[in-house]
Every structure is written in structure tokens, then in C-alpha cells.
Amino acid sequence: MRFMVIVKATADSEAGVMPSEQQLAEMGRFNEQLVQAGVMQAGEGLHPSAKGARVHFSGASRTVIDGPFAETKELVAGFWLWKCASLQEAIAWAKRCPNPMPGDSDLEIRQVFDADDFGDALTPELRALEDRLRAKVAGQQTGQP
């Protein structure tokens, strides 16, 4: 199973406060453990919402809303993509994580949908398309066509 582990934003992260050298070192050691265990598939920090935008959909209409966004508690400051056997394993890894922020902070853990989760709606043709796209993305990441 794959899980997205979401680092929730704080007032500091939204203000652009960068992590200290100690925080970066602690997180680097934790990420190394994740990689060595075969858990971490990706992980990145995000710039504050002031540097972002949202696209709102209403039928065929699209509206762009520039950041910053007011509800800090609803924002994402970073993420990991982990491969774990269960939600309980992902929680166990999250509990080992150094605090990603200077003050209080939260991680949210969400399972990523797998093709089988979509049942009959994912027809053989759609599954084949999904497989081709995943192979192409993997090739792009490794420099293959």
C-alpha cells in the first residue's frame, strides 16, 4: 500500500521560516532510515501558499485564485510518499519522525488509491492507459523515453 504523509502548514512555514541546520540534519537522518527500509518513494517541502495559486472548477468555468490562503491549518507544507504494509506501519514511521516544524505540528496520513480500488469503472482499456502512463513517468524519471 502507498500512503501520502502530509506535513501540515503552520504560521511559520507560511511566513517562509526555513528549517534550522539541526532540523535539516534530523530530517535527513530520518529520510535515510526511510530509504534504507524501502519505505520512502518521494518527499518534498513546499513553498508558502503566497507563492502558489488555486484553480477553482465550476462546470466548464475555471477561476484562478492567487495565494496566500487564509486557513493555515488546511494547507500543506510538504509531503512524503511511503510504501508500507498497512496504515499501522505508516503511523509507526510517522511517530519516529522528528518534529518537522519549530513548534507544534501535524502529519496527516492518507492511503493512495490503487487501480484495484476503482473496481469495474476502471475498464481494461483505462487500466492499460494507466499502465502506459506510469511506465512513461518511470522512464522520464530514469532518463528513458
N, C-alpha and C positions, 0 to 999 in steps of 0.2 A: 504494500500500500504506500501511496505517496501522500505526504502531508505538507501543506504550506504553513509555515510558522511565521506569523505576522508580528513584527515589533511595532507596537502602538506608539504613535507620536506623543510627545509631551510639549509643554510650553518651551522648554529649552531646545528640543530638536526643531520645532517650528521657528524659533528665533535664530536658527543656524549655528547654535553652540556645537562645536566639534568635540569629539571624544578626546580624552587625555591620552598621553602616551601609555600610561598604565592600563587604561581601559582597552586601548587597541591591542596591547600585548596580551591581556587576559582573554580577549575575544579571539585573538589569533591562536592562542593555545587551545581554546575550546573548539574552534573551527578545525584545527588539526586533528583533534580527537574524533570529531565527526567524520572527517575524510578518512582517517585510518580505519574507522569502524565500518566504512562503506555506507554511511547514513546520508551525508551531505551530497546533494546533487547540484545545488546552486545556492547563492546567498549574496545579497547586496543591500547597501544602505541607500536611502532615497533623499534627494534634496528636499528642503521645506516646500510646503504647498504654495508658497508665494512664487515659486519658480515653475509652477505647474498650471494645468488647466483641466476643466471637466467638459465633456461633451454630453449635453442633455438630448435625449431622443423623445420625440412626441410624434408618433406616426412617421411620416416621411420627413418631418422637420428636424433639423439639428441646430442646437444653440450652444455656443462656446462660452464658458464661464471661466474667467481668469482667476487664479489664486491671488491672495491666500484665502483659505477657507476657515470659517469661524469655529467649527466644532472640533477642537484639537483631539478630543477623546475618540473621535470617529476616524481619525487619519492614520495613515501607515507611514512609519519612518524607515522601515526596512523589512526584509523577509529572508527566509531560507526555504528551500525545497528539500525535504528529507524523505528518504525511503526507509520505512520502519515496518515491522511485522504487525503492529497494532497501534491504536491510539495510546494505549498504556505505555508502550515503548517510547513514543514521541513525547509523552508527558515526562517520562523519566529523564530523557535527554534535556528537555526544557528546564527541568528543575536543577540540572547541573550547570546551566548557562550562567555566566557572570551577568550581573545586572547591566543591561545594555544602555542605561541612562544614568546620569549623575544622581537623580532622586528616585522616587517610586516609579515603577514602570510595569507594563503588562506585555505578555506574549499571548497571542491567540493562535490556537492550533486548529486547522481545518483540513479534513481529508479532501484530496483532489479526486474528482471523478475519474473513473476508469471506463474504457469503452463498454465493458460488460454492464455497467450501471445503467445504460440507456435502453437496454432490452431491445425489443423488436423495432423501435424507432430508428435505431442505427442499422440500416439495411446493409447487406453485403457490399453494395456499391459505395455507400457512405463510409463503411469500415475500411474498404480498400483505399478510398481517398485519404482518410485519416492516416492510414499506414504509410502512404506515399509522402504525405506532408511531413510526418515525423521523421522518415528516412531522409528527406531533403534537409530538414532542420539539422539533424545529426551530421549530415555531410557538410553543411555550411560551417558548423562549429569545429569540424576537424579539417576544413580546407578542401573537402572533396566536392565535386559538382553535384 
